[in-house]
Amino acid sequence: MAYRDTKAAVRALAEIAVTQGGYFTARQAGEAGYGSSHLRYHLAAGNFERAGHGLYRIPTLPRAEHDDLLRLRFWSRDRDDQPQAVVSHQTALALHELAEFIPTQIHLTVPTTFRKRPPKGCTLHKATVPASDATEVDSLRVTTTLRTLRDLASDATMPTEQFQRAVEGAAERGLIRRSQASELTAIRREIPSPNTARATKAARSKRGRA
């Protein structure tokens, strides 16, 4: 795209970046009126900073509360510059303010065709997340409360007591219906605890050696 009026380009790019924690992609910059030569100039001048492959940031804009999640959102972009990751599982539970703990890993759900290897500290779950199962929290695409709890209902690494308290908290706040809470509890009863699963595996291994 041809470079537009300088003030118009600055304004257009700022309008994009301010909703994204200061970040913008090379494609977004081009749509705002910045060519590759302009990007190089502003990087050298310190007006922009490089934040990743094809990703930049305006340093004068404040960082978002969940800056680490925003960076991963942009990391998951496909060839059409569209983010693929949806914040999910324990991380989504924390964003919905239903978690009693700080997750040690960032959990994201990506399409089954996603091929990028996750960076350290990030766990990817491959599944389809329809539009009805996602919402926006602080400029992030996040699984809805119900989808989050459904994902965790069958996750044996999630402590049952903490899961049940999250379900009760969601029901009390009106985020899910009581009938849905009962459904989630029923699903959870079918999932063996990590200790039970390990004991079963050990017993099978022992029988195999006998």
C-alpha positions, 0 to 999 in steps of 0.5 A: 500500500502506498504511504499515506499522509503521515498524520493519518498513518500514525493515527491509523496505526495507533488505533490498532496498537492501542487495542492490542497492548501496543502490538501490531503486525507488519501486515497491519502496519502496511494497511495503516500506511507503513511500508517496510522502509518506514518500519526500518526507519522507525525501528532505528529511531526507537519509535517502534520495537521488534517483538517477534517475527513480523511483530512490532510494538509502540514502546510509548503505549502501556503494556496490557495486564496479560502481555504474555498472553497477547504475545502468544496470541500473535505468535499463533498467527497463520499465513493470513495474519490471523491468530489461531490460539484461544486461551483455554483450560486452567489459564481461561479459568484464571481469566474468568476469576474462577481459579484458586491457583496460578497455573504453572503453564499457559494453556492454549487451544489451537486447530488440529492442523496447527504445526508450530511448536509451543514455546517453553511454559506453554501447553497446546491443546488441539481441538475446534473452538466454535465461535459460540464457545469463545468470548473476549477478555482483555483483547484476548480470545478465551473459551467461555466459562462453560467450555472452559469447565467442560474442557477441565471436567475431563482433565485428570490433572485438574484437582477434583476439589478445585474443579468442583469449587470452580463449578459452584462459583460459576453457578453462583455467579450465574455464569452457568446454569444449575443443570449445566453444573450438574452435567459437569459434575457427572462428567467429572465422576467418570474421570479417574484421579491422577493417583488412581490412573497411576496405580492402574497403570502400575498394576497393569505393568506388574501383571505384564511382567508376571 
